[in-house]
């Protein structure tokens, strides 16, 4: 099961690069000391995660963490300038989940994140037949789009959600 969920996660990471393009000049450059750099002198911060969340490398420009006990992944990415479509928050989330099967929206909300409008959508869906629960959070600030994504098995979602919420609520740019 873990392999199938991990493949599903890879699909979502790949889909984010397809949606926003292969540009290597925009997006996350690297993460260091709790800061996620989108250029040499521009960074954002996120909330801290406990030791059960382990960072892992991807070929995409994301900062990703995996929790083995929950079989859950969360990640953040950022796109600046012309690297994303100037759509409303809900349309951006819809683009992010295109390609999923059997999508059922569980919840949607808007809220303030770092003094900007943010939107969240939680869905149950399938990726290549694998049942997943996904929460997407998007926020735009200073000509950048920031995504926060939680991908979980339906059984682990509630337990993982509190860590995810602390992660994105720590956002500051």
C-alpha positions as CSV (number, residue, x, y, z in Angstrom):
1,X,0.0,0.0,0.0
2,X,2.8,2.4,0.9
3,X,4.3,2.1,-2.6
4,X,0.9,2.9,-4.2
5,X,0.4,6.0,-2.0
6,X,3.9,7.1,-2.7
7,X,3.2,6.8,-6.5
8,X,0.1,8.8,-6.0
9,X,2.1,11.5,-4.3
10,X,4.6,11.5,-7.1
11,X,1.7,12.1,-9.5
12,X,0.6,15.2,-7.6
13,X,4.2,16.5,-7.4
14,X,4.6,16.0,-11.2
15,X,1.2,17.6,-11.9
16,X,2.2,20.8,-10.1
17,X,5.2,21.2,-12.4
18,X,3.0,20.5,-15.4
19,X,0.4,23.1,-14.4
20,X,2.9,25.8,-13.6
21,X,5.5,25.0,-16.2
22,X,9.0,23.7,-16.2
23,X,10.6,27.1,-15.4
24,X,13.8,26.7,-13.5
25,X,14.1,30.5,-12.9
26,X,11.0,30.6,-10.6
27,X,10.0,28.5,-7.7
28,X,11.8,27.0,-4.7
29,X,15.6,27.1,-5.0
30,X,16.5,25.4,-1.7
31,X,15.5,25.2,2.0
32,X,17.9,25.8,4.9
33,X,17.6,26.6,8.6
34,X,13.8,26.8,8.5
35,X,13.7,29.1,5.5
36,X,12.5,28.2,2.1
37,X,14.3,30.2,-0.5
38,X,12.7,31.3,-3.8
39,X,15.7,33.4,-4.8
40,X,19.1,34.0,-3.3
41,X,17.7,36.7,-0.9
42,X,14.0,36.0,-0.8
43,X,12.5,33.3,1.4
44,X,9.4,32.3,3.3
45,X,9.0,30.4,6.5
46,X,6.6,27.7,7.5
47,X,5.6,26.1,10.9
48,X,7.8,23.4,12.4
49,X,7.0,19.7,12.2
50,X,7.8,17.1,14.8
51,X,10.4,14.4,14.3
52,X,8.0,12.0,12.8
53,X,8.0,14.1,9.6
54,X,11.1,13.4,7.5
55,X,12.2,15.5,4.6
56,X,12.7,13.8,1.3
57,X,14.1,14.8,-2.1
58,X,12.1,15.1,-5.3
59,X,13.0,16.1,-8.8
60,X,10.4,18.9,-8.5
61,X,10.9,22.3,-6.9
62,X,9.1,21.5,-3.6
63,X,9.9,21.1,0.0
64,X,8.3,17.7,1.0
65,X,8.0,15.7,4.2
66,X,6.9,12.1,4.7
67,X,5.4,10.6,7.9
68,X,6.0,6.8,7.8
69,X,3.6,6.1,10.7
70,X,0.7,7.9,9.0
71,X,1.8,7.0,5.4
72,X,1.2,10.7,4.7
73,X,3.1,13.4,2.7
74,X,2.9,17.1,2.9
75,X,4.7,19.6,0.8
76,X,5.0,23.3,-0.2
77,X,5.9,24.9,-3.5
78,X,6.0,28.5,-4.7
79,X,5.8,30.1,-8.1
80,X,6.5,33.8,-8.7
81,X,6.0,36.4,-11.4
82,X,4.7,34.8,-14.6
83,X,5.1,31.2,-13.5
84,X,1.4,30.8,-12.6
85,X,-2.0,31.7,-14.1
86,X,-3.6,34.8,-12.6
87,X,-6.8,32.9,-11.5
88,X,-8.8,33.1,-8.3
89,X,-7.8,30.8,-5.5
90,X,-10.5,28.2,-6.1
91,X,-9.6,27.9,-9.8
92,X,-5.9,27.4,-8.9
93,X,-6.9,24.6,-6.5
94,X,-9.0,23.0,-9.2
95,X,-6.1,23.1,-11.6
96,X,-3.9,21.4,-9.0
97,X,-6.3,18.4,-8.6
98,X,-7.0,17.8,-12.3
99,X,-6.3,14.3,-13.2
100,X,-7.6,12.8,-10.0
101,X,-10.5,10.3,-10.2
102,X,-13.8,10.2,-8.3
103,X,-13.3,13.6,-6.6
104,X,-15.6,14.3,-3.7
105,X,-15.2,17.8,-2.1
106,X,-15.3,17.4,1.7
107,X,-14.8,21.1,2.6
108,X,-13.8,24.5,1.2
109,X,-13.0,27.7,3.1
110,X,-11.3,31.0,2.8
111,X,-9.3,32.6,5.6
112,X,-6.4,35.0,6.2
113,X,-2.8,33.7,6.0
114,X,0.1,36.2,6.6
115,X,-2.4,39.0,6.1
116,X,-3.5,37.7,2.7
117,X,-6.6,35.8,1.4
118,X,-6.0,32.1,1.4
119,X,-8.2,29.2,0.3
120,X,-8.4,25.6,1.3
121,X,-10.1,22.6,-0.3
122,X,-10.2,19.1,1.1
123,X,-11.2,16.2,-1.2
124,X,-11.5,12.5,-1.2
125,X,-10.3,11.1,-4.6
126,X,-8.4,8.3,-6.3
127,X,-5.1,8.3,-8.0
128,X,-4.5,5.3,-10.2
129,X,-7.2,3.5,-8.1
130,X,-5.6,4.5,-4.7
131,X,-8.0,6.2,-2.3
132,X,-6.5,9.4,-0.9
133,X,-7.6,12.5,1.0
134,X,-6.0,15.7,0.0
135,X,-6.1,19.2,1.4
136,X,-4.8,22.0,-0.8
137,X,-4.1,25.5,0.6
138,X,-3.2,28.4,-1.7
139,X,-2.2,32.0,-0.9
140,X,-0.9,34.8,-3.2
141,X,1.5,37.4,-1.9
142,X,3.9,39.8,-3.5
143,X,3.4,38.4,-7.1
144,X,4.0,34.8,-5.8
145,X,1.7,31.9,-5.4
146,X,2.3,29.5,-2.5
147,X,0.8,26.0,-2.3
148,X,0.6,23.8,0.7
149,X,-0.6,20.2,0.1
150,X,-1.4,17.3,2.4
151,X,-1.8,13.8,0.8
152,X,-2.9,11.1,3.1
153,X,-4.8,7.8,3.3
154,X,-8.4,8.5,4.3
155,X,-7.7,6.7,7.6
156,X,-4.8,8.9,8.6
157,X,-6.0,12.2,7.4
158,X,-7.5,13.6,10.6
159,X,-4.4,12.7,12.6
160,X,-2.1,14.3,10.0
161,X,-4.2,17.4,9.5
162,X,-3.1,19.1,12.8
163,X,0.6,18.9,11.7
164,X,-0.3,20.2,8.3
165,X,-2.3,23.1,9.8
166,X,0.7,24.1,12.0
167,X,2.9,23.9,8.9
168,X,1.0,26.3,6.7
169,X,-0.2,28.5,9.5
170,X,3.5,29.3,10.1
171,X,3.8,30.8,6.6
172,X,5.4,34.2,6.5
173,X,6.8,36.0,3.4
